[in-house]
Amino acid sequence: MANNNSGAALRYEEVAAYLLNKFADAFDLSRVEGKQKVVGQISTTTWTLDAKGFTEGDAAFIIVECRRYLDSRLSQEDVAAIAFRIMDTGAAGAITVSPLDLQSGAKLVANATNISHVRLSPDSSPEEFSMQFLDQLFLGIREIVEATDVSDAVVNRAVGVVEMANATDSCDALVIRAGFAGNQ
């Protein structure tokens, strides 16, 4: 398991919050904000949330919990702890983010307590990522292309992304694509 205080884990949380916010509509959210503290309504303890999503009109919020575990999947106990945070904070549900799928018992708890799971590659950045939610796959691909004496170019990719690139004389161009790649 990764140390949740490590630099890689903190970066993973930041990238997850950024990507969830970028694609908020896919999660039925209006926006996602980064790390926050929320006081429990039952326990009165202070919870640190990795990120917090908001439904349309801020009618409700969703807890985002990130775990950059490389060797183990989130367990039933991990997800049950998140289910308690939902109850204690008054959240409408939660989204777990990790590189691996949930264990079978964790899936049962998640389904019973309005917890959705997102798989995000462990070394993701805002530009380069692979993120899966239900049957949707989101990809970010960064590539460097070299162009000589080209004024305009259109690049068509198999995933349906059409890009425009403009270069003059001899130069290097950086093309960054990020978006919805479609159903699997």
C-alpha positions in Angstrom: 0.0 0.0 0.0 1.2 3.5 -0.7 1.8 5.9 2.2 -1.1 8.4 1.9 1.2 11.2 3.1 3.8 10.6 0.4 4.3 13.1 -2.3 3.0 10.7 -5.0 -0.2 10.1 -3.0 -0.8 13.9 -2.5 -0.1 14.5 -6.2 -2.6 11.7 -7.1 -5.3 13.4 -4.9 -4.7 16.8 -6.6 -4.8 15.3 -10.1 -8.0 13.3 -9.2 -9.7 16.4 -8.0 -8.7 18.3 -11.1 -9.9 15.6 -13.5 -13.2 15.0 -11.6 -13.8 18.7 -11.8 -12.9 18.8 -15.5 -15.4 16.0 -16.2 -17.9 16.9 -13.4 -20.9 16.5 -15.7 -20.1 12.8 -16.2 -20.5 12.3 -12.4 -23.7 14.4 -12.2 -21.7 17.1 -10.3 -21.5 20.9 -10.9 -17.9 21.1 -9.6 -15.2 19.4 -7.5 -13.0 21.3 -5.1 -9.7 20.1 -3.6 -8.9 19.0 0.0 -11.2 20.3 2.7 -12.1 19.7 6.3 -15.7 18.9 7.4 -17.0 18.4 10.9 -19.0 15.3 11.6 -22.6 15.9 12.6 -22.7 12.7 14.8 -19.1 12.3 16.0 -18.2 16.0 16.0 -14.7 14.9 14.8 -13.0 16.8 11.9 -12.7 14.8 8.7 -10.2 15.7 6.0 -11.7 15.0 2.6 -9.3 14.5 -0.3 -11.8 16.4 -2.5 -15.5 17.5 -2.3 -17.9 17.4 -5.2 -21.1 19.5 -5.3 -24.4 18.7 -7.0 -26.2 21.3 -9.2 -27.1 24.3 -7.1 -24.9 23.0 -4.2 -27.9 21.1 -3.0 -25.7 18.3 -1.7 -22.0 17.3 -1.6 -20.1 14.2 -2.4 -17.0 13.0 -0.5 -14.0 12.1 -2.8 -11.6 9.6 -1.3 -8.4 8.8 -3.1 -6.2 5.8 -2.4 -3.2 5.3 -4.7 -2.8 1.6 -3.7 -0.6 -0.1 -6.2 -0.6 -3.7 -4.8 -4.0 -4.0 -3.1 -7.6 -3.2 -4.0 -9.8 -1.2 -1.6 -11.3 -3.6 0.9 -14.8 -4.0 2.4 -13.5 -2.3 5.6 -12.0 0.6 3.6 -15.3 1.3 1.9 -17.3 0.8 5.1 -15.2 3.5 6.7 -16.1 5.9 3.8 -19.8 4.9 4.2 -19.5 6.1 7.9 -18.0 9.4 6.7 -21.0 9.8 4.4 -23.4 9.3 7.3 -21.4 11.4 9.8 -20.9 14.4 7.4 -24.3 14.4 5.9 -22.9 13.8 2.4 -25.1 12.5 -0.4 -22.5 9.8 -1.3 -18.9 9.4 -2.2 -16.5 8.7 -5.0 -13.5 6.5 -4.4 -10.5 6.9 -6.7 -7.8 4.3 -7.0 -5.7 2.6 -9.7 -7.3 -0.8 -9.0 -10.9 -2.1 -8.9 -12.7 -2.7 -5.6 -12.7 -6.0 -3.8 -15.9 -8.0 -4.1 -17.1 -7.2 -0.6 -16.2 -3.5 -1.1 -18.4 -3.5 -4.2 -21.4 -4.7 -2.2 -20.9 -2.0 0.5 -20.4 0.7 -2.2 -23.6 -0.3 -4.0 -25.6 -0.2 -0.8 -24.2 3.2 0.3 -24.1 5.4 -2.8 -20.4 5.1 -3.3 -19.1 5.2 -6.9 -15.7 4.0 -7.9 -13.3 5.6 -10.4 -10.1 3.9 -11.6 -7.3 6.4 -12.3 -3.9 5.3 -13.5 -1.3 5.8 -10.6 1.0 8.1 -12.4 -1.6 10.4 -13.9 -1.1 14.1 -14.6 -3.6 16.7 -15.7 -2.4 16.1 -19.3 -1.7 12.4 -19.3 -4.2 10.1 -17.7 -6.4 7.1 -18.1 -9.6 7.3 -16.0 -12.5 4.8 -16.0 -16.0 5.4 -14.6 -18.6 2.7 -15.2 -18.5 2.1 -19.0 -16.8 5.4 -19.8 -13.1 5.8 -20.5 -11.4 9.2 -20.3 -7.9 9.6 -21.8 -5.4 12.4 -21.8 -2.5 12.0 -24.2 0.4 14.3 -24.6 2.6 14.1 -27.6 5.3 16.1 -29.2 5.2 16.4 -33.0 7.7 18.0 -35.3 6.5 19.9 -38.3 8.3 21.5 -41.3 6.7 24.0 -43.6 3.2 23.2 -42.5 0.6 25.9 -42.1 -2.4 23.9 -41.0 -3.0 20.3 -40.2 -6.0 18.3 -39.0 -5.3 15.2 -37.1 -8.1 12.5 -36.9 -7.8 9.9 -34.2 -9.6 6.6 -34.0 -11.3 7.7 -30.7 -13.1 10.4 -32.5 -11.0 13.4 -31.3 -10.3 15.9 -34.1 -7.5 18.3 -33.5 -6.2 21.4 -35.3 -2.5 22.2 -35.2 -0.8 25.2 -36.7 2.9 25.5 -37.3 5.1 27.5 -39.6 8.6 26.9 -41.0 10.5 24.3 -38.9 9.4 24.0 -35.3 8.3 21.6 -32.6 4.7 21.7 -31.6 3.2 20.3 -28.5 -0.3 18.8 -28.9 -2.2 18.1 -25.8 -5.5 16.2 -26.0 -7.7 15.5 -23.1 -11.3 14.3 -23.3 -13.9 11.7 -23.4 -12.8 8.8 -25.5 -16.1 7.0 -25.4 -17.7 3.8 -24.1 -15.6 0.7 -23.9 
